Amino acid sequence: MTDLADDPYMTTAEVAVRLRMTEGGLRWWRHVGRGPRSSKNGRRTLYRTSAVDAWERRNDAETGRGETPQAQAS
């Protein structure tokens, strides 16, 4: 498990830039239950870096096209 001190929070703006989308689009994903896991700290919505990393890996595995890494190695 990741040490929380080594797993900083990201803001909605930071995650939106990382995912190359608008903040509004990221808010919509959160509303409909899509996108990285988030939590509230007062009025702020924050994302753990590890949650964004994990979501990106899952999303890539589920929606990726082309050869899989295993197929390339064969």
Summary of the structure (lengths in Angstrom):
residues: 74
radius of gyration: 14.5
end to end distance: 32.1
largest distance: 50.5
contacts: 151
relative contact order: 0.16
helix: 55%
strand: 15%
